[in-house]
Amino acid sequence: MKILVPFKSVPDPNDATVAGAAVSTPKSVINPFDEIAIEEALRIRERGEVSEVVGATIGPPAVDEQIRAALAMGVDRAIRIDDSRALDPYAVARILGALVEKEAPHVVIMGKQAVDDDSNQVGQMLAGLLGWPQATFVSKIEFLDKTRVRCTRETDAGLEVVEVNLPAIITTDLRLNEPRYVSLPGLMKARRKPIEILTCDQLGINVRPLTTVLSVARPPKRAAGTRVESVEELITKLKQEAKVL
Amino acid sequence: MAESLILIEHDRQQVKRTSLHAITLTRQLGGEYALLVLGHGLDGIAASLVSYGASAVVVADDPALTEPLADRYATVIAGSGAKARRNDYLGNFLDL
């Protein structure tokens, strides 16, 4: 059995420079939700329930750094679809769909969304394109046998338990696990693991984005608060300035 | 023929508030609209939808649709849209 874990390179959400000077370029990392997906796939392999974990990403040669990080965590081999265009979720889902047809994994585990655009669409679209069952926002995965997986989903109303037949798409939520740190031996091993480079042509697909991002802007800045001396002053301000009383 | 199809969300008792936002948005966009509701045992909810000015209320009521599972729902929604050749789909995801 084989698990395919697609992952995305995103600007490091913990990089303090992102919020500060606009000139700095934050370093790229594996999307945190995808890192959780990688971790879960590795744990499933370590329990002996699958024999191989294959990583995949889309991007220019620069994302090889994140691929090496995934290989260092323990992913067996990786595939990079060489494409440097700004792709929308549907284009990404179509590329991954073609890759799934080629690799024929039993399970695809991926983050529920990327932290850079928060689209939360690729997993669902991929399931739709393949006609596979899907379990999204998953916080627990149990393999019942070689054909069924039980997943606990985090929904607005509470925890929902679903059972899906394999092959299936599973998208991960934050509480599924805590990803491991990369070890030095892991890093050394990662250097010798293969990265296969493919193009959309080689996958036999022609994608073009259906949506275009027109602009991205920071939310308007909020003015700093002020300290009031007394309750009376607070009430006066609430009445006259905020006009909420 | 309705120009928009609005997917109505519900909690099995009543229509969720976000669906009302979708109806208001459609009215602002103009044109006719139809409402689509999926689930099982929907008589009460379907009756409550009649008064929202839609050109049609489409009810997909089946035991297989009791639980809101994405693959089944997507098949029904896509099918109902293709049948009527609608231009827009309006749904909502978050129950705000």
Boltz contact constraints between the chains, C-beta under 6 A:
constraints:
  - contact:
      token1: [A, 128]
      token2: [B, 74]
      max_distance: 6.0
  - contact:
      token1: [A, 133]
      token2: [B, 71]
      max_distance: 6.0
  - contact:
      token1: [A, 134]
      token2: [B, 70]
      max_distance: 6.0
  - contact:
      token1: [A, 156]
      token2: [B, 95]
      max_distance: 6.0
